[in-house]
Amino acid sequence: MTIILHQFPISHYCEKVRWALDYKGLPYQVKNHLPGLHLRKIQQMAPGSSVPLIRCGEDIVQGSAAIITYLDQHFPERPLTPVAESQREEALRWEAFCDEQVGPHVRRYCYHTLLEYPDLVIPFFAQGGPFWGKLFLKGVFPKLQLLMRKGMKIREPEVTESRKLLEESIEVLAREYAERPFLVGEQFTRADLAAASLLGPLIMPPEYGLQWPDTMPEPLQSWVDQQAPLLSRYSQLYTDFR
């Protein structure tokens, strides 16, 4: 059965699923969507409008954690979920921590700066989409920016709060990695995959698949530089497992 991944190339939650599919060696097709125009198409397949979403035969699975669980259940080779119950529960807890305490705050804090630079962010949104995607997004970008800021609460004081919470989460993860090479057990699991992929936009790895700029606009780049010593482990995870 062909797996079809519906996604935004820029989304770190979609990168989480891309990495899982590639790690497991599963062939898949990608359907890239333009922000805003995706709503109707995704809602025709699933209750919510969010991506990532995969279709595999008659099965439709939405959300990165649910997708990884589905992939391990239906394609058990190179599992990302530990077999032992205690380690499985620990991996799921770490993944949930990253999904809830890292991913949303990376998104809010990065977009707070990036949305001020349409020439930079529009190619991210349009990558791999229809040939008219960039032109379309340029025309609707003022409205799209307002909708994104409202929908994701990209405003103060939420942006500053996200930065502080993200710094705390990065420190929590760094303490764990200082004691052992992986978050759970002695092998790469969905917990490590979640941490690295959701922090991916901060380290801009080539394996992510985006055409990253040499540097991000300020003040985002200076903040990332300050976090660099605590982010090196994720670059290594990309090198070793992506």
N, C-alpha and C positions, 0 to 999 in steps of 0.2 A: 504494500500500500504506500502511496506517495504521501509524504508529510508536507503540508503547506503551512508556512509560517507567515502570518499577517503581522506586520510590524512597522515601527518607525526606526530607521537606521540609527538615529541619534539616541534612542531610548536605552538607558542602561539596564532596564528590566528586560528589554528585548535582547540585548547583548548577553544577558544571563542565559536565555534560552538558546541563542545561537551557539554559545560556548558549550552548553550541555549536549546539543545535537552533534556538534563537531567532535567533542570528547568521546561520545559514544559511537562515532563513525557512521552516523545515520544520514543517508541522502535526504535532502529536502529542497523544496522550492520556496523562494521568498516572494511575498507579495508586499511591496512597499506602499504605504498610504501617505497621503498628504494630511497634515493636521487640519482638523475641521471637516474636510471632505470624508474622513474616515468614519464619522459618526454613523451615518445611515448604513453604510456597508457592513460595519461590524455589528450593529444592532440587528441586522437581518439574520445574523448567525448566532448571536448570543444575547443574554439578557442585558449585559452592560456594553459600554462602548469602548472599553479599554483594550489596549494591546500590551503584551503579546497574546496572540491567540493562534492555536494550531488546529488544522483539520487533518484528520488521519482516517481515511475511509468515511464512515458515517459518524465518527467521533469528533466532537468539537470540545476543546479544552481551553479555558481562558485563565490567564494569570501565571506568572513564572513558576511559583512554587507548585501549583497544581500540575503544570505541564511537566516539570521534572519528575514528580511522583508518577505521572502517567507513563512517561518514557521508561522509567526504571521498571514499572510493572509489565509493560508490553514489550520492551526491548532490554532484557536483563543483562546483556553483556556490558562490561565496563560500568558497573553500577556506581551511582553517585550517592546513593542512600545506604548507609551501613546496614548489615544484616542483623547484628546483635541489637536487641531491643533498647538497651541502655544507651548505646552509641547512636542508634537511629533517633531516639528522642532528643539526645544532645545536639545532633546535627540539625534537626528541625528547629530546635530552640535558637541556635545560632543563626540559622537562615531567617527565622522570623525577626530576630533582633536586627539583622542587616536590612531586611525588607521594610521594617517599620522605623528604625532609628538612624539608618544611613541613607537609603535610597531617596526618600522624600526630601530630605534636607540637602543632599547633593543637588537635586533637581532645582529646588527653590533658590539656593544660594548661587548656583551657576547661572540660572536663567535671569536672576536679578541684574547681572552684568551683561550677559550675552544678548538679551532682548534689546539692549541699547545699540547693538551693532548688527543691523539687518543684513549688511553685506557679508558678514561672517556666518550668521546663524541660518539664513535662508538656504544656502547650499547644503547645510546639514539636514534641514527639513526635506529638501527636494531630492537628495541623493537616491539614485536608483528608481525614481518615480517617473511619471510621464514627461515627455520632452518639454511640455509647456509648464511644468511645475514651478520653475523659478519665476517665470513671468507672472504666473497666477499669484504666487505668494507675495511678490513685490507689490502687487495691486491691493491685496487684502491685508498686508502686514500690519498697518496701524490698528485695524480692528482685531486681528488675530492676537496682537500683543496685549491689547486690553483684555481680551477674553482669557488669555493664559494667565495674566497677572491676577485677574479676579478669581478664576477657577482654582489656581494653585496657591492663592493668598501670597503672591509675590509682592509684598509690601512691608513697611515697617509697622509694628515692631517684630513681625513674624520673621523677616529676613535675618535680623540680628540674632533672634532666638534660635533660628536654624543653624546659623554659624556656630553658636556656642554649643548646641546639642551635638552637632557634627564633630566638633573638636573633642568633646567628651567621648563620643563613640569611637573615634579614631584612637584615642588613648586607651580605651577599654580593650580594643582589638590588639593594639600594639603590645600591651602587657601579656596577653595570651600568647602571641607569637614570639615574645621574648623567652618564653618558657619551653616552647615546643614548635616543631615545624608546621604542624597542622592543628586546626581548632579541635578536631575530634580524632582520637585514635592515632594511627601511624600512617594514614594515607589521605590523599586528596578526596574530599567529599563535597557535597552540595553546600556545606557551610563555607568552605574556602572559596568555592566558585561564587557564592553570593557576595562575600566580602570583596573579592577582587573585581568582579564585574560591576558592582554598584559603586565602587570607588574608581572605576575605570576612567570616567571623564576627568578626574583630577590628575591622573598620570598619563593620559593620552597615548595608550599603547597602540602600535600599528596594527596589531591583531584585532583590534576593535572593529576595524573596517571603515572608519571615517577618515577623511583627508583633513587631519588636524592642522591648525596653524602652528607656526614655530613657537609662539607664546600666546597666551590668552590675554585679553584686555585687562587693564587695571580697574579696580583693585584686586580682581580675582587672582591674577598671576602671583602677586606678592603674597597673598594668603596661602596659595598652594605651595609656594617656595618655602614658607615657614613650616608647612606640614611635611615637607619632603622626607626628612629623616624617619618619620613614622609611616611613610607610604612605600618604602623600598620593597617590603615583602610582597606587595601586590604586583609590582613589576616582575619580580622573580617568579611568582605563580603564573603570570602570563607567559613568561619565557619557558617554563618547565611543562605547563599543562595545556596551553592554548595553541 
